[in-house]
């Protein structure tokens, strides 16, 4: 029978964080899923996914409806840029 020898063990911690951001006329609610891996005295933090929901008057609205409203208010191609800026801000 061969002997099994453990060479390395890595423990990853799954982290769920919920954020809200008030944008005045509407609010953003974001769920951030990430993995934290201990490396000695430091921790690596890797964001896996960000889910963004929009609220108007504290009520969730459908994604497509909010996109249409945002585009009507602020112009073509502004929604994608806004989502990118928001995700980047939440990523930091």
C-alpha positions in Angstrom: 0.0 0.0 0.0 1.4 3.4 -0.9 1.6 6.3 1.6 -0.4 9.4 0.9 1.4 12.6 1.8 -0.3 16.0 1.9 1.7 18.5 0.0 -0.4 21.6 0.3 -3.9 22.7 1.4 -5.5 25.9 0.3 -8.6 27.2 2.1 -10.8 29.5 0.1 -13.6 31.5 1.8 -16.6 32.4 -0.2 -17.8 35.9 0.7 -21.2 37.5 -0.1 -21.5 41.2 0.4 -24.5 43.4 -0.3 -24.1 47.2 -1.0 -26.6 50.0 -1.7 -25.9 53.3 -3.3 -28.3 56.2 -3.4 -28.2 58.0 -6.7 -31.0 60.5 -5.8 -33.7 59.6 -8.3 -33.0 55.8 -8.0 -30.9 53.4 -5.9 -28.5 50.7 -6.8 -28.4 47.4 -4.8 -25.4 45.2 -5.6 -24.5 41.7 -4.5 -20.8 41.0 -4.7 -19.6 37.4 -4.6 -15.9 36.9 -4.0 -13.3 34.4 -2.8 -10.8 35.2 -0.1 -7.7 33.0 0.0 -5.2 33.3 2.9 -1.5 33.5 1.8 0.5 33.7 5.0 -0.3 37.0 6.7 -2.1 38.4 3.6 -5.4 37.6 2.0 -6.0 37.5 -1.7 -9.4 38.8 -2.6 -10.9 37.8 -6.0 -14.3 39.1 -7.0 -16.2 36.4 -8.9 -19.5 38.2 -9.8 -21.4 41.4 -9.3 -25.2 41.4 -9.6 -26.8 44.8 -9.8 -30.5 45.6 -9.2 -32.1 49.0 -9.6 -34.7 50.5 -7.3 -37.0 53.5 -7.8 -38.7 54.7 -4.6 -37.2 51.7 -2.8 -39.0 49.3 -5.1 -37.1 46.9 -7.4 -37.7 47.5 -11.1 -37.1 45.2 -14.0 -33.7 45.4 -15.6 -35.0 46.1 -19.1 -37.5 48.7 -17.9 -34.7 50.6 -16.0 -32.4 50.4 -19.0 -35.1 51.9 -21.3 -35.9 54.7 -18.8 -32.2 55.5 -18.2 -31.6 55.6 -22.0 -34.6 57.9 -22.5 -33.4 60.2 -19.8 -29.7 60.3 -20.6 -29.3 59.3 -24.2 -28.1 56.4 -26.3 -25.1 54.3 -25.1 -25.2 55.9 -21.6 -26.6 52.9 -19.8 -23.7 50.6 -20.6 -21.2 53.2 -19.5 -23.1 53.9 -16.3 -23.2 50.1 -15.4 -19.5 49.8 -16.2 -18.7 52.8 -13.9 -20.9 51.4 -11.2 -19.4 47.9 -11.3 -15.9 49.4 -11.3 -16.7 51.5 -8.3 -18.2 48.4 -6.5 -15.2 46.4 -7.4 -12.8 48.6 -5.5 
